[in-house]
Amino acid sequence: MKKTLFVAGLDFSINDSALNQLFAQFGTVASAKVITDKFSGKSRGFGFVEMATVEEAQECIKQLNDSIHMNRTLAVKNKEDKPASSNGGARNNGGFSRRW
């Protein structure tokens, strides 16, 4: 079963391939994606890595969390699922409700 990890503290020059290589030391990387700004295309300093197994993902967390890579401290943890919206996607509108 694949497991996705959240990775923060990435150097802004790192790309998907370099991120893949960093995590491949600890297992099979199914995918690696550095998140970029949609306007400038520059790295936002974090990304997601999908490992082939839960055990490999745990090994990555053990080995890479709080480690130094390219003079930056990495934070590696399990990706948290987004909470389901309780308002069905409706906007708050500043506390005003329009019901016509």
N, C-alpha and C positions, 0 to 999 in steps of 0.2 A: 504494500500500500504506500503510495507516494505521500510525502509530507512537505508542506511549504514552510519556509523560514523567512522571517523578516530580518533584514540586515540594515543597520544604521551606522553612521559614522564613516561612510565610505569616502575616500578621497574623490574630489570632483573630477579627476582625470580618468578614473576607472571606467571601463566599458563592460558590456555583457560578457565578452570573451574572457577578460581578465578575472571577472567575478566567478565565472564558470571554473577557471583554472584554480582559483583559490580554494574553492569548495571541493573540487575533484580529488584533492589529496585525501579526503576522508570518506569517499564513496562515489557512487554513480549520480551525477547531476542530470536530472531530467530537463531542467530549464533554469536559466539565470537571466534576470532582467533588472537593469539599472533604471530607475525611474528618472525621467528627464522632464524639464520644463517644456510645456507644449508650444511656447512662443520662441524661446531662445534655443531650445534643443540641448541645453546644458544640464548636466547631472544635478539632481536635487540632494545627493549625498546619501540616498538609501535605495534599497532594492529588495527583490524577492528571489529566493533560490528554492527550487523544488528538487528534493532528494528522492531517490528511488525507494527507500525504505525508511520507516520510522527510526530504526536503530541507527542508520547512517545520519539521519537528521539530528538525533540526540548526540552523536559523536561530534558533529560539527559545532553544536552549541557548547559542548564540553571543551573543545579545543580552541574555538575562535572567539567565544564571548569574552569580552574584556581584554582581548589580545590587541597588540599594536600592529597595524598594517599601513605602510606608507605614512608613518608618523601620526596616525590617527587611531583612536581607540574604537574598536568595533563593538557593536551591541548586536548579538545574534539571539533570536528567540523564536518560538513558534508563532506563526502568523495567526492572529486572532480574527475570527469571522466577524464581519460587520453585524452589529445588532439590527434586528428587524425594526423598521420604523413603526411606531405605535399609532401614528396619525395617518397612515395610509398614503403617505407622500404629500399630504396637504401642507401648504406653507402656513406659518404662524400669523403673518400679516400684522405683526406688532401687537398682538393681543386683541385685535378687532376681528369680529366674525361677521361675515356678510351672508345672510340667509334671506334671499328674496323670494 
